[in-house]
Amino acid sequence: MKKTLKQIAFFDFDGTITTRDTLLEFIKFTKGRFNFYLGFILYSPFLVAYKLKIISNQSAKEKILGFFFKNMTVESFDEKGKAFVTEKLPALLRPKALAEIRDFQDKGIRVVIVSASPENWIRPWTEQLRIELMATCLDIRSGVLTGKIKGNNCHGNEKVRRINESFILSAYDKIYTFGDTSGDIPMLNLGTTRFYKPFR
């Protein structure tokens, strides 16, 4: 009897499955373009510090999240996330990426999205497609966002840590990895078959 290969695929989300960073698009969607650009002007020193590797990706992201969403109720934030998935996300998705995911599903290959963006607006989409998700979690106190990240930002080596925590990779015959930035390289290196910027 022919052995059925056990296979799994890990996809980055922003820039790999989508054409743009969804955190930025979500801010524009919820706060408007004027407030979006105002916030980034005010916090540009932190973005420069991140680019110069003076502060971490997580610190820079928390500055932005705190400015735009601190003290927002998680209920309201999640509702905005669902609206974003319905009204904005479809236009940002790469058709070739969606076709690849569906092809994997048809072949019985397990598909997991691993993203540095908050899970709140990705999870409604992954639930529609019935695929798994690992993403950044936001800190919540008494039902409101603190502007901080709970634990570590799901970026770089943190992606690898979470994958290894949840999966025994040695149990898989083939591991496919998809990414588009240097922050995805640690995850890409887990793959037996790796794809960098495959859907451009």
C-alpha positions as CSV (number, residue, x, y, z in Angstrom):
1,M,0.0,0.0,0.0
2,K,1.4,3.4,-1.0
3,K,2.1,5.6,2.0
4,T,0.2,8.9,2.2
5,L,2.6,11.8,2.7
6,K,2.1,13.9,5.8
7,Q,2.4,17.5,4.7
8,I,2.0,21.0,6.2
9,A,2.3,24.5,4.8
10,F,3.1,27.7,6.8
11,F,2.2,31.0,5.2
12,D,3.1,34.5,6.3
13,F,0.1,36.8,5.8
14,D,1.1,40.5,5.2
15,G,2.8,40.9,1.8
16,T,2.7,37.2,1.1
17,I,-1.0,36.5,0.9
18,T,-1.9,40.2,0.8
19,T,-0.5,43.0,-1.4
20,R,-0.1,45.4,1.6
21,D,0.5,45.5,5.3
22,T,-2.9,44.9,6.8
23,L,-2.0,46.7,10.1
24,L,-1.6,49.9,8.2
25,E,-4.7,49.3,6.1
26,F,-6.7,48.5,9.2
27,I,-5.6,51.8,10.8
28,K,-6.7,53.7,7.7
29,F,-10.0,51.8,7.7
30,T,-10.8,52.4,11.3
31,K,-9.3,55.9,11.9
32,G,-9.4,57.6,8.5
33,R,-6.4,58.7,6.4
34,F,-5.9,62.1,8.2
35,N,-5.5,60.5,11.6
36,F,-3.4,57.7,10.0
37,Y,-0.9,60.1,8.6
38,L,-1.0,62.3,11.7
39,G,-0.2,59.4,13.9
40,F,2.7,58.3,11.8
41,I,4.2,61.8,11.7
42,L,4.0,62.0,15.5
43,Y,5.6,58.6,15.9
44,S,8.1,58.8,13.0
45,P,11.0,59.0,15.5
46,F,10.1,55.6,16.8
47,L,9.9,54.2,13.3
48,V,13.3,55.6,12.4
49,A,14.7,54.1,15.6
50,Y,13.3,50.7,14.6
51,K,14.8,51.0,11.1
52,L,18.1,51.8,12.7
53,K,17.7,48.8,15.1
54,I,17.7,51.0,18.1
55,I,14.4,49.7,19.3
56,S,12.7,46.3,18.6
57,N,9.9,45.6,16.1
58,Q,7.7,45.0,19.1
59,S,8.4,48.3,20.8
60,A,7.8,50.2,17.6
61,K,4.5,48.3,17.0
62,E,3.3,49.0,20.5
63,K,3.9,52.7,20.1
64,I,1.6,52.7,17.0
65,L,-1.0,50.4,18.6
66,G,-1.1,52.5,21.7
67,F,-1.6,55.7,19.8
68,F,-4.5,54.4,17.7
69,F,-6.2,51.8,19.9
70,K,-5.3,52.2,23.6
71,N,-8.5,52.1,25.7
72,M,-10.7,50.9,22.8
73,T,-13.0,48.1,23.9
74,V,-12.0,44.7,22.5
75,E,-15.7,44.2,21.5
76,S,-15.5,47.3,19.3
77,F,-12.1,46.4,18.0
78,D,-13.3,42.9,17.0
79,E,-16.3,44.4,15.3
80,K,-14.0,46.7,13.3
81,G,-12.0,43.6,12.4
82,K,-15.0,41.8,11.0
83,A,-16.0,44.8,9.0
84,F,-12.4,45.1,7.6
85,V,-12.5,41.5,6.5
86,T,-15.8,42.0,4.7
87,E,-15.2,45.5,3.2
88,K,-11.5,45.9,2.7
89,L,-9.5,42.7,2.8
90,P,-10.9,41.0,-0.3
91,A,-9.3,43.7,-2.5
92,L,-5.9,43.1,-0.8
93,L,-5.7,39.4,-1.3
94,R,-3.4,37.9,-3.9
95,P,-5.4,35.6,-6.2
96,K,-2.5,33.2,-6.7
97,A,-2.0,32.9,-3.0
98,L,-5.6,32.0,-2.5
99,A,-5.4,29.4,-5.3
100,E,-2.3,27.9,-3.7
101,I,-4.1,27.6,-0.3
102,R,-7.2,26.0,-1.9
103,D,-5.0,23.6,-3.9
104,F,-3.2,22.5,-0.6
105,Q,-6.6,22.0,1.1
106,D,-7.9,19.9,-1.8
107,K,-4.8,17.7,-1.5
108,G,-5.3,17.3,2.3
109,I,-2.3,19.4,3.2
110,R,-2.6,21.2,6.5
111,V,-2.4,25.0,6.1
112,V,-1.4,27.4,8.9
113,I,-1.1,31.2,8.7
114,V,1.7,32.7,10.8
115,S,1.4,36.5,11.1
116,A,2.9,39.4,13.1
117,S,-0.4,41.3,12.7
118,P,-2.9,41.1,15.5
119,E,-5.2,38.0,15.2
120,N,-8.4,40.1,15.6
121,W,-8.9,40.8,11.9
122,I,-7.1,37.8,10.5
123,R,-9.1,35.1,12.5
124,P,-12.5,35.9,10.9
125,W,-10.9,35.3,7.5
126,T,-9.1,32.1,8.4
127,E,-12.3,30.8,10.0
128,Q,-14.1,31.4,6.7
129,L,-11.4,29.3,4.9
130,R,-11.2,26.8,7.7
131,I,-7.4,27.2,8.1
132,E,-5.3,27.6,11.2
133,L,-3.8,30.8,12.6
134,M,-0.9,31.9,14.7
135,A,-0.7,35.6,15.1
136,T,0.2,38.4,17.5
137,C,-2.2,38.7,20.5
138,L,-3.0,42.1,22.0
139,D,-3.0,42.8,25.7
140,I,-6.5,43.3,27.2
141,R,-7.4,44.5,30.6
142,S,-11.1,44.8,31.8
143,G,-12.3,44.5,28.3
144,V,-10.2,47.3,26.8
145,L,-6.9,47.3,24.8
146,T,-3.9,48.5,26.7
147,G,-1.9,49.3,23.5
148,K,0.5,46.6,24.4
149,I,1.2,43.2,22.9
150,K,0.5,40.1,25.0
151,G,3.7,38.1,25.1
152,N,5.9,38.4,22.1
153,N,5.2,39.9,18.6
154,C,4.8,37.0,16.2
155,H,7.8,38.0,14.1
156,G,11.1,36.5,13.1
157,N,12.3,33.9,15.5
158,E,9.0,34.1,17.5
159,K,7.3,32.5,14.5
160,V,9.7,29.6,14.7
161,R,9.2,29.3,18.5
162,R,5.4,29.1,18.2
163,I,5.5,26.6,15.3
164,N,7.8,24.3,17.2
165,E,5.7,24.7,20.3
166,S,2.5,23.6,18.5
167,F,3.8,21.1,15.9
168,I,6.3,18.2,15.8
169,L,7.8,19.0,12.5
170,S,9.8,15.8,12.3
171,A,6.4,14.0,11.9
172,Y,5.9,15.7,8.5
173,D,7.3,14.4,5.3
174,K,7.0,17.8,3.6
175,I,7.0,21.2,5.0
176,Y,6.1,24.2,2.8
177,T,7.0,27.7,3.9
178,F,6.0,31.0,2.3
179,G,7.2,34.5,3.2
180,D,8.2,37.8,1.7
181,T,10.5,39.7,4.2
182,S,13.7,39.2,6.2
183,G,11.4,38.7,9.2
184,D,10.1,35.5,7.6
185,I,13.5,33.9,6.9
186,P,13.6,32.0,10.2
187,M,10.3,30.4,9.4
188,L,11.2,29.9,5.7
189,N,14.3,27.9,6.9
190,L,12.0,25.4,8.6
191,G,10.7,24.3,5.2
192,T,11.7,21.4,3.1
193,T,10.3,23.5,0.2
194,R,10.6,27.2,0.6
195,F,9.0,30.1,-1.3
196,Y,10.1,33.7,-1.1
197,K,7.8,36.3,-2.6
198,P,6.1,33.6,-4.7
199,F,2.9,35.3,-5.7
200,R,4.1,38.7,-7.2
